[in-house]
Amino acid sequence: MSTELSAEILNELSSLNAEAQRRVLQFIRSLKPSQSGMSGSTLRQFVSTLSDADAKELMDAVKSGCEKVDYDEW
């Protein structure tokens, strides 16, 4: 990274409060490629192993349980 860009980022970061700086850190970490998980070729063995009915049940469970926002959590 260029020193000019680093200086600009640090300048902006220093103007934020501690909580905002933690959020920036989390965001930066989310941009980095994950070192864990499985490769696509490893996952390929699971293609077509889920029936249509099971897939629908799973999608319904995700929709009903994961699309809710708990405003008090933040």
N, C-alpha and C positions, 0 to 999 in steps of 0.2 A: 504494500500500500504506500502511496506517495506520502511524504512527510507533510505536504500541504493539506492533503485530504485528512490525514490523521489529526492535524492541528485544528482543522475546522470542526471535525467530529467532537474532539475533546472540548473545544470552546462551547459548542452547543450543549454538550452533555453536562458541563459544569454549571450551566444555568438552570438545570432541572433539580427538583428536590430528590431526596433519597429514594422514595417510592417510584418516581418516574424513571430514575436511573436503573432501578431493579427491573422495571418493565422493559427498558431498552436492552438490558443485558439478556433477558429472556428472549426477546425478539431476535437479537443477534444470534443467540444459540440455536433458535429455531430455523435459521437460514442455513446453518451448516448441515452437510449431508450426515445422515445417521450412520453410526458405526455398528449399530446392531440390526438385527432382523435377518431375513432370508433373501437369497438371491431369487430372481425371477425363475431361473432354471430349476431351483429347488422347489418353488411353489407350483411349478407346472404339473407336477405329479397329482395335484389336487383338482385339476380342471375336470369339470363334469361329475364330480363326486357328490354334489349336493343336488337333491331332487328339486324340481320346480316348487313342490309344496313346501319343502323345508326352506327353500330360498325365500318364498313369500312370507312364511312365518317369521323368519329371521328379519326380513326387511320391515315387517309390521312391528316387531318388537323394538327395533332401532327407532323407527318413527315415533312410536308412542312413548319411548323412554328417553330418547336422546334429543328430541327437539324442544325440550322444555328449558326455560331459563329460570334459574333461581337468583333473583335480583339481590337477595340477602347474602348470597355466597360471596360476592365481591365486597 
